[in-house]
């Protein structure tokens, strides 16, 4: 990756025309060919950019540009369209290249798969006497995250989300409608539902309650054994 901090102006031509007046900015040239123009604000979003496939060349300024103080010109063209980014550099304050290597990608902690595995391991979180039947119990319309039995032996279908919203309740409702038609599953009583999430929206909780679905808020750290809720003062 090449990082350049420079006093520059930027013009974009293509599906629209945009102009960034002269200012000090960070120019990033990535290994995939993309070029991004950042300011010291706006979080992660660049002010302007050119995504690959594209090609960049550095050229000398023309006479008028040189008279205006331009020392270098970057011309970035998209190879599949007429989009063009033209960066007029007046002064370079920093210019460096860095080999970052292959990135392993983002590993999210607390995603639904982790929550499912932890809840299956600690199924008694749902209530005393609960027993795991299996994870990813397949139905005709998709897998239920967890199928378990309660203390009375009745089956319970558990849908797990990080953020519990109405769509998740609707999904669990469809599973329950199908599962309650299976005589093997309802032998000990109707299949009940549990909607489990780290955060449950009020609308989702209201809908779940109206449909007889129990809501359970999951504490990820407690499931991992990092936070003992019995030791809390509040």
Backbone bond lengths (Angstrom), bond angles and torsions (degrees), N, CA, C in turn:
res aa  C-N    CA-C-N  psi(-1)  N-CA   C-N-CA  omega(-1)  CA-C   N-CA-C  phi
1 X - - - 1.462 - - 1.526 109.16 -
2 X 1.326 115.81 136.67 1.459 121.01 176.27 1.518 109.23 -105.14
3 X 1.333 116.11 130.55 1.459 122.71 179.10 1.521 109.00 -117.30
4 X 1.312 115.75 123.02 1.459 121.11 -179.85 1.522 108.64 -128.11
5 X 1.315 116.30 124.42 1.460 121.00 171.28 1.519 106.59 -103.63
6 X 1.328 114.70 120.03 1.461 118.26 -172.33 1.512 111.53 -147.04
7 X 1.326 114.29 154.84 1.461 121.19 168.96 1.518 105.83 -84.49
8 X 1.336 116.71 117.14 1.463 119.00 -171.99 1.518 111.83 -153.40
9 X 1.315 114.99 163.51 1.456 122.40 168.11 1.526 106.72 -121.55
10 X 1.328 115.63 156.55 1.464 119.51 -173.83 1.533 109.59 -136.20
11 X 1.321 115.89 134.71 1.456 121.39 175.51 1.526 109.40 -124.24
12 X 1.330 115.04 133.41 1.463 121.18 178.97 1.518 108.44 -117.77
13 X 1.318 115.70 131.64 1.458 121.25 177.98 1.515 108.90 -129.99
14 X 1.319 116.57 135.01 1.456 121.25 -179.99 1.511 109.89 165.59
15 X 1.332 115.90 -122.25 1.469 119.93 177.91 1.516 111.20 -63.05
16 X 1.338 115.75 -22.64 1.465 121.79 173.81 1.511 107.76 -148.13
17 X 1.317 116.00 170.48 1.467 121.68 178.00 1.520 107.83 -116.71
18 X 1.332 116.97 127.35 1.460 121.06 -179.03 1.517 109.53 -137.28
19 X 1.324 115.53 148.45 1.462 120.74 -178.72 1.523 110.29 -134.63
20 X 1.322 115.41 131.52 1.466 121.93 172.15 1.522 107.38 -109.48
21 X 1.330 118.57 116.50 1.464 120.20 -179.03 1.533 112.03 -67.79
22 X 1.291 115.91 170.68 1.460 122.67 -175.72 1.525 111.55 -58.49
23 X 1.344 115.62 126.82 1.463 122.41 178.26 1.530 108.03 -167.28
24 X 1.310 115.38 166.74 1.460 120.13 177.12 1.525 109.63 -84.24
25 X 1.337 116.06 126.39 1.463 120.80 -174.99 1.520 110.95 -141.25
26 X 1.335 114.40 165.15 1.460 121.51 174.20 1.525 108.60 -99.83
27 X 1.326 115.88 124.67 1.465 121.92 177.17 1.524 108.14 -107.58
28 X 1.332 116.18 126.33 1.460 121.42 -179.47 1.522 109.36 -116.41
29 X 1.331 115.55 128.42 1.461 121.45 174.48 1.522 106.77 -117.87
30 X 1.327 116.29 111.22 1.460 120.63 -175.40 1.530 111.67 -90.84
31 X 1.327 114.53 164.51 1.460 120.59 -177.48 1.516 112.39 -62.52
32 X 1.344 117.47 -26.31 1.467 120.33 179.92 1.521 112.12 -81.00
33 X 1.354 116.30 1.84 1.457 120.92 178.08 1.509 115.11 96.66
34 X 1.323 117.79 -11.92 1.463 120.43 -178.41 1.526 110.87 -69.01
35 X 1.316 114.65 148.28 1.471 122.11 179.03 1.521 108.00 -125.39
36 X 1.337 116.84 128.59 1.457 121.48 -177.51 1.523 109.98 -127.20
37 X 1.328 115.72 141.66 1.459 122.53 179.56 1.527 108.12 -114.24
38 X 1.336 116.37 116.04 1.463 121.17 -177.05 1.529 111.19 -114.93
39 X 1.335 114.91 149.38 1.461 121.54 167.99 1.526 107.84 -106.15
40 X 1.326 116.49 176.62 1.465 120.29 179.77 1.528 109.32 -86.89
41 X 1.306 115.97 54.32 1.458 122.14 -179.35 1.512 108.49 178.09
42 X 1.335 115.84 179.63 1.451 118.79 178.89 1.502 114.22 80.44
43 X 1.332 117.29 15.69 1.458 122.36 177.32 1.521 110.23 58.59
44 X 1.336 117.91 -132.35 1.460 122.35 -174.20 1.523 113.16 -83.09
45 X 1.313 118.32 -14.76 1.459 120.76 -169.64 1.529 111.38 -80.87
46 X 1.350 118.09 126.71 1.464 120.03 177.28 1.522 111.73 -73.56
47 X 1.324 115.80 158.76 1.464 120.70 176.63 1.525 110.34 -72.66
48 X 1.308 114.84 -36.62 1.456 121.33 176.54 1.517 108.25 -156.69
49 X 1.333 116.28 161.12 1.456 118.71 -176.29 1.517 109.96 -164.55
50 X 1.319 115.02 167.47 1.456 122.37 171.66 1.517 107.22 -134.39
51 X 1.326 115.48 119.12 1.460 120.69 -178.31 1.521 110.38 -87.69
52 X 1.335 118.13 152.32 1.460 120.23 176.75 1.524 110.75 -68.94
53 X 1.333 118.11 155.01 1.472 125.60 7.02 1.529 111.11 -82.64
54 X 1.314 114.95 128.36 1.454 119.36 179.03 1.527 108.86 -150.07
55 X 1.314 115.49 166.52 1.461 121.32 179.92 1.518 108.71 -134.12
56 X 1.343 115.79 140.33 1.455 120.28 -178.91 1.525 110.35 -121.53
57 X 1.323 115.16 138.01 1.468 120.64 173.90 1.529 107.82 -129.19
58 X 1.324 115.12 147.90 1.470 121.30 174.25 1.520 107.61 -106.04
59 X 1.319 115.91 127.14 1.459 120.03 -178.15 1.524 110.05 -128.74
60 X 1.324 114.71 166.76 1.461 120.81 175.75 1.531 109.30 -77.94
61 X 1.317 118.08 147.07 1.467 120.46 178.40 1.528 110.00 -69.65
62 X 1.342 114.99 153.23 1.462 117.57 174.22 1.520 108.93 -76.78
63 X 1.319 116.69 -179.29 1.471 121.36 -173.43 1.522 111.85 -60.35
64 X 1.337 116.84 -47.02 1.460 120.05 -179.22 1.525 111.66 -64.34
65 X 1.336 116.30 -40.73 1.467 120.60 179.52 1.523 110.16 -65.26
66 X 1.326 116.93 -41.58 1.465 120.48 179.72 1.522 110.96 -64.13
67 X 1.325 116.85 -39.48 1.465 120.56 178.40 1.527 110.99 -65.40
68 X 1.351 116.60 -26.88 1.467 120.73 179.13 1.527 111.73 -84.96
69 X 1.330 117.95 -0.62 1.459 121.15 176.54 1.509 114.98 101.77
70 X 1.322 118.26 6.17 1.472 121.46 179.71 1.517 109.20 -76.10
71 X 1.346 116.57 131.99 1.465 121.06 -179.93 1.528 112.21 -107.03
72 X 1.355 117.77 -29.52 1.462 122.20 178.28 1.524 108.88 -144.12
73 X 1.325 114.43 152.95 1.470 120.43 177.55 1.522 108.76 -129.11
74 X 1.345 114.99 127.60 1.466 120.45 172.40 1.526 107.62 -100.68
75 X 1.306 115.99 130.02 1.457 120.78 174.75 1.530 107.38 -119.70
76 X 1.324 115.45 117.80 1.467 121.25 -177.75 1.523 107.47 -116.40
77 X 1.328 116.54 122.91 1.460 121.20 -178.52 1.524 110.49 -119.71
78 X 1.325 115.60 136.93 1.455 119.92 172.70 1.529 108.09 -77.40
79 X 1.342 116.76 129.58 1.467 120.49 -174.19 1.525 113.27 -77.21
80 X 1.339 117.99 -7.18 1.460 120.78 -178.96 1.529 113.00 -115.29
81 X 1.329 115.67 1.45 1.467 119.08 179.63 1.522 108.98 -150.62
82 X 1.331 115.48 -175.78 1.466 120.07 179.21 1.523 112.19 -93.52
83 X 1.328 117.74 7.73 1.458 120.69 -179.01 1.533 110.26 -63.82
84 X 1.344 114.66 137.30 1.456 119.37 -178.46 1.519 109.84 -142.51
85 X 1.313 114.94 138.14 1.463 122.35 176.45 1.523 107.38 -116.29
86 X 1.312 117.01 126.57 1.464 121.15 -178.88 1.535 108.13 -122.29
87 X 1.327 116.24 118.06 1.462 122.40 -177.27 1.525 108.40 -110.26
88 X 1.317 116.24 118.37 1.473 121.93 178.32 1.521 108.64 -98.95
89 X 1.320 116.66 111.19 1.464 121.92 -174.62 1.531 109.75 -98.11
90 X 1.334 115.32 123.98 1.465 121.28 179.45 1.524 111.69 -95.82
91 X 1.317 116.41 -34.78 1.470 119.79 -179.59 1.523 108.86 -155.23
92 X 1.318 116.02 134.34 1.462 121.40 177.24 1.529 109.18 -101.41
93 X 1.313 116.30 120.48 1.454 122.12 -179.14 1.526 111.88 -95.34
94 X 1.332 115.67 -26.30 1.465 120.20 179.80 1.523 108.42 -157.47
95 X 1.331 116.12 139.32 1.463 120.95 178.46 1.518 108.03 -147.87
96 X 1.341 116.90 113.07 1.464 120.36 -178.89 1.516 110.77 -144.80
97 X 1.329 115.31 154.91 1.462 121.86 177.10 1.522 109.41 -121.39
98 X 1.306 116.27 142.46 1.468 121.39 -176.88 1.520 109.71 -138.22
99 X 1.333 116.61 134.52 1.455 122.23 176.26 1.524 108.02 -91.94
100 X 1.327 116.72 110.67 1.458 121.06 -176.54 1.521 112.71 -90.08
101 X 1.319 118.04 -19.80 1.453 120.28 -178.44 1.523 112.12 76.87
102 X 1.326 116.19 -173.23 1.455 121.99 -178.68 1.522 109.83 -79.93
103 X 1.321 116.00 126.82 1.461 120.12 -179.15 1.532 109.93 -84.87
104 X 1.341 117.86 133.06 1.468 119.66 -179.13 1.518 113.92 -73.98
105 X 1.332 117.53 -9.60 1.461 120.46 -179.12 1.514 111.68 91.74
106 X 1.313 114.72 168.24 1.456 121.55 -177.41 1.521 110.58 -78.94
107 X 1.331 116.07 128.01 1.455 121.48 174.95 1.514 107.58 -109.23
108 X 1.317 117.18 110.21 1.451 121.58 -176.74 1.523 110.93 -86.94
109 X 1.316 115.23 133.83 1.457 120.77 176.37 1.523 108.33 -95.06
110 X 1.319 116.08 132.80 1.450 119.45 178.03 1.508 113.91 87.81
111 X 1.342 118.39 19.32 1.444 119.76 177.07 1.522 109.36 -72.74
112 X 1.326 116.33 170.07 1.461 120.43 -172.68 1.522 112.91 -59.95
113 X 1.350 117.55 -35.54 1.465 119.84 179.69 1.527 110.63 -63.58
114 X 1.340 116.95 -38.45 1.465 120.43 177.92 1.527 110.37 -67.42
115 X 1.320 115.53 -43.46 1.461 119.54 179.43 1.526 110.88 -61.83
116 X 1.329 115.92 -40.62 1.461 119.91 179.47 1.522 111.04 -61.89
117 X 1.332 116.47 -46.40 1.461 120.35 -178.87 1.526 111.36 -63.47
118 X 1.325 116.60 -42.02 1.468 120.45 -179.10 1.522 111.61 -68.15
119 X 1.343 116.40 -42.00 1.464 118.90 -179.59 1.530 110.58 -67.66
120 X 1.336 117.01 -36.31 1.465 119.91 176.61 1.520 110.71 -63.35
121 X 1.334 115.88 -36.99 1.467 120.43 179.73 1.528 111.19 -71.63
122 X 1.332 115.57 -32.47 1.470 120.85 -178.51 1.526 108.75 -119.28
123 X 1.321 116.46 56.14 1.455 120.91 -173.59 1.523 112.50 -64.66
124 X 1.342 117.14 -22.04 1.468 120.46 178.32 1.525 111.84 -66.12
125 X 1.348 116.78 -9.10 1.457 120.39 173.42 1.532 110.32 -57.38
126 X 1.318 116.57 -31.19 1.464 120.98 -178.66 1.511 112.82 -78.19
127 X 1.306 117.42 -17.40 1.460 120.36 179.63 1.518 111.41 155.76
128 X 1.304 116.44 154.98 1.458 121.62 179.81 1.531 109.72 -65.50
129 X 1.313 116.03 134.69 1.450 121.49 178.61 1.516 114.93 88.36
130 X 1.343 118.50 -1.12 1.456 120.55 178.17 1.528 110.33 -70.76
131 X 1.347 116.11 141.04 1.455 122.01 -179.38 1.529 109.24 -131.31
132 X 1.308 115.80 136.71 1.462 120.71 179.91 1.524 110.58 -74.88
133 X 1.332 116.57 132.47 1.463 121.34 171.92 1.523 109.07 -94.66
134 X 1.336 115.95 -55.97 1.465 119.58 173.93 1.522 110.08 -171.10
135 X 1.316 114.76 159.86 1.460 121.82 171.50 1.519 108.59 -90.73
136 X 1.345 116.18 154.98 1.464 122.50 176.96 1.532 111.30 52.59
137 X 1.320 115.74 55.01 1.466 120.50 177.32 1.531 108.67 -73.41
138 X 1.318 116.25 118.37 1.459 120.56 -172.56 1.530 112.21 -79.80
139 X 1.323 114.89 133.63 1.460 122.19 171.07 1.524 107.88 -118.84
140 X 1.316 116.68 177.57 1.459 120.62 -178.73 1.524 112.68 -66.30
141 X 1.328 117.45 -18.53 1.469 120.20 -177.84 1.526 112.36 -116.11
142 X 1.334 117.32 11.36 1.456 120.04 178.48 1.512 111.75 134.58
143 X 1.342 116.24 172.51 1.460 120.01 -176.27 1.528 113.55 -87.27
144 X 1.314 115.64 137.45 1.466 121.62 169.65 1.526 107.20 -81.28
145 X 1.323 117.30 135.07 1.459 120.52 -174.63 1.521 112.03 -55.01
146 X 1.332 117.10 -50.79 1.467 121.34 -179.37 1.520 109.31 -140.64
147 X 1.325 115.60 134.67 1.460 121.53 169.76 1.524 107.20 -114.46
148 X 1.333 116.25 126.55 1.460 120.52 -179.26 1.531 109.34 -139.56
149 X 1.335 116.03 176.71 1.462 121.73 174.97 1.513 108.50 -119.66
150 X 1.330 115.96 145.77 1.455 119.83 176.61 1.529 109.72 -87.01
151 X 1.323 117.08 -173.58 1.465 121.58 -175.94 1.519 112.45 -63.06
152 X 1.354 117.71 -25.47 1.462 121.63 179.85 1.530 112.06 -90.18
153 X 1.334 117.23 -2.01 1.456 120.75 178.77 1.507 115.16 92.29
154 X 1.337 118.06 -0.63 1.466 121.07 178.84 1.521 110.13 -76.93
155 X 1.326 115.53 146.54 1.465 120.09 -179.71 1.530 111.06 -75.47
156 X 1.324 114.46 145.39 1.465 122.10 178.08 1.525 108.12 -131.79
157 X 1.323 116.64 126.18 1.463 122.09 176.67 1.526 108.75 -97.23
158 X 1.332 115.91 130.02 1.471 121.09 -175.71 1.530 109.30 -117.89
159 X 1.318 116.17 123.39 1.464 121.95 174.16 1.524 107.88 -105.83
160 X 1.353 116.53 129.04 1.467 121.35 -173.38 1.526 109.60 -114.94
161 X 1.318 115.75 132.02 1.460 122.14 176.29 1.521 108.84 -137.09
162 X 1.332 116.57 154.61 1.466 119.35 169.96 1.524 108.86 -73.81
163 X 1.335 115.42 -47.42 1.467 121.26 176.24 1.519 107.54 -116.67
164 X 1.308 115.63 114.28 1.456 120.22 -177.62 1.517 111.69 -82.70
165 X 1.319 116.98 111.49 1.456 122.08 179.96 1.526 110.32 -123.80
166 X 1.321 116.48 177.11 1.461 121.70 -174.40 1.531 111.69 -57.96
167 X 1.326 117.71 -38.29 1.466 120.59 -179.22 1.520 111.52 -58.15
168 X 1.337 116.79 -37.70 1.460 120.38 179.23 1.518 112.19 -66.66
169 X 1.336 116.23 -37.41 1.469 120.40 177.47 1.518 109.93 -66.57
170 X 1.332 117.01 -41.89 1.464 121.11 177.83 1.528 110.57 -61.70
171 X 1.315 116.30 -40.69 1.465 121.07 178.94 1.523 111.17 -61.63
172 X 1.324 116.56 -46.99 1.461 120.70 179.40 1.530 110.83 -65.29
173 X 1.317 117.29 -37.00 1.462 120.97 177.80 1.525 111.47 -58.92
174 X 1.333 116.64 -42.47 1.470 120.55 179.16 1.528 111.08 -64.96
175 X 1.334 115.94 -40.18 1.468 119.10 177.43 1.531 110.87 -61.38
176 X 1.327 115.60 -45.21 1.465 119.89 -177.15 1.526 111.72 -63.69
177 X 1.326 116.99 -38.77 1.465 120.19 178.72 1.521 110.91 -59.65
178 X 1.325 116.90 -41.79 1.462 120.99 179.14 1.527 111.60 -71.21
179 X 1.324 116.33 -46.07 1.462 120.67 -174.71 1.525 111.97 -65.43
180 X 1.321 116.40 -31.24 1.467 119.48 -179.70 1.529 112.49 -76.61
181 X 1.333 117.81 -1.90 1.461 121.64 172.45 1.534 111.63 -93.40
182 X 1.331 115.90 -7.35 1.471 120.85 -178.17 1.526 109.19 -89.43
183 X 1.333 118.92 112.78 1.467 120.84 -177.06 1.519 113.56 -61.87
184 X 1.324 118.34 -27.14 1.460 120.75 179.41 1.535 110.80 -70.59
185 X 1.317 116.26 -32.60 1.461 119.60 -177.86 1.524 112.58 -82.13
186 X 1.315 116.88 -26.51 1.471 119.55 -175.68 1.524 112.09 -100.74
187 X 1.327 117.07 11.44 1.471 120.23 -178.29 1.523 112.04 -58.87
188 X 1.334 117.33 -35.42 1.469 121.19 -178.79 1.521 111.84 -101.08
189 X 1.328 116.46 10.20 1.462 120.25 -179.63 1.513 110.54 130.43
190 X 1.321 118.32 167.53 1.468 121.78 -179.25 1.523 112.07 -58.58
191 X 1.320 114.77 146.93 1.467 119.86 174.30 1.522 108.23 -74.32
192 X 1.315 116.18 122.64 1.461 120.81 179.28 1.530 109.62 -100.11
193 X 1.309 115.76 164.29 1.457 120.13 -176.91 1.511 112.75 -118.61
194 X 1.327 114.66 146.23 1.465 122.26 172.95 1.525 107.73 -127.34
195 X 1.316 115.96 125.59 1.453 122.70 177.16 1.518 107.54 -102.70
196 X 1.339 117.06 108.63 1.460 121.72 -173.26 1.526 110.42 -114.19
197 X 1.336 116.62 132.48 1.460 120.51 -178.32 1.517 109.65 -158.17
198 X 1.331 115.42 160.67 1.464 120.02 175.52 1.522 110.88 -72.40
199 X 1.316 115.22 -31.07 1.467 121.26 178.25 1.517 107.94 -141.25
200 X 1.315 117.58 129.53 1.457 121.55 -178.71 1.524 109.13 -119.68
201 X 1.319 116.37 120.91 1.448 121.43 -179.90 1.530 110.45 -66.94
202 X 1.341 117.49 143.87 1.470 120.31 -179.36 1.522 113.54 -54.19
203 X 1.343 117.46 -40.02 1.458 119.89 -179.82 1.525 111.15 -64.62
204 X 1.343 115.98 -38.65 1.462 120.38 179.21 1.526 110.42 -67.01
205 X 1.321 116.55 -40.20 1.462 120.31 179.29 1.532 110.65 -64.84
206 X 1.322 116.65 -40.98 1.462 120.67 178.93 1.526 111.15 -62.63
207 X 1.339 116.60 -45.58 1.462 120.92 179.86 1.523 110.99 -64.75
208 X 1.334 116.93 -42.37 1.462 120.41 179.85 1.526 111.15 -62.42
209 X 1.319 116.15 -45.38 1.466 120.33 179.48 1.523 110.99 -61.11
210 X 1.323 116.36 -41.31 1.461 120.63 179.37 1.529 112.01 -62.33
211 X 1.345 116.66 -28.40 1.464 120.97 -178.26 1.531 112.70 -98.86
212 X 1.318 115.99 9.45 1.452 119.34 177.19 1.520 114.13 76.45
213 X 1.300 116.73 21.47 1.463 122.16 179.84 1.530 108.63 -100.08
214 X 1.321 116.26 129.15 1.465 120.50 -179.74 1.524 110.04 -82.49
215 X 1.318 116.41 137.65 1.463 121.90 177.16 1.520 109.90 -101.57
216 X 1.329 116.46 135.96 1.459 122.00 178.21 1.523 107.93 -130.77
217 X 1.320 115.89 123.79 1.459 120.52 177.22 1.521 109.20 -88.38
218 X 1.346 115.98 124.15 1.458 121.20 -175.72 1.526 111.13 -92.72
219 X 1.317 116.14 136.00 1.459 122.96 174.47 1.527 106.88 -103.73
220 X 1.319 116.32 104.67 1.463 121.18 -174.25 1.525 112.25 -60.21
221 X 1.334 116.89 -44.83 1.465 119.83 -179.50 1.522 111.50 -65.37
222 X 1.320 116.70 -38.35 1.462 119.74 178.79 1.529 110.66 -65.45
223 X 1.323 117.49 -39.83 1.461 120.77 177.98 1.526 111.24 -63.79
224 X 1.337 116.18 -32.43 1.461 119.73 179.16 1.519 112.09 -83.42
225 X 1.337 116.79 -4.20 1.453 120.00 -179.78 1.507 114.16 81.43
226 X 1.358 116.78 15.25 1.467 120.59 -178.84 1.515 112.23 -93.50
227 X 1.324 116.99 -12.34 1.467 120.92 -176.40 1.521 108.19 -141.82
228 X 1.312 116.50 110.48 1.459 121.16 179.09 1.522 109.00 -88.40
229 X 1.317 115.99 106.74 1.467 119.90 -175.61 1.529 112.12 -65.48
230 X 1.327 118.94 -18.52 1.467 121.07 179.42 1.518 111.79 -74.33
231 X 1.347 117.04 -16.46 1.456 120.80 -179.84 1.520 113.09 -91.47
232 X 1.337 117.86 -1.43 1.464 120.10 -176.54 1.522 110.79 -79.27
233 X 1.331 115.19 145.51 1.462 121.67 173.93 1.519 109.80 -82.33
234 X 1.350 117.39 -29.91 1.479 122.01 179.07 1.504 108.71 -157.09
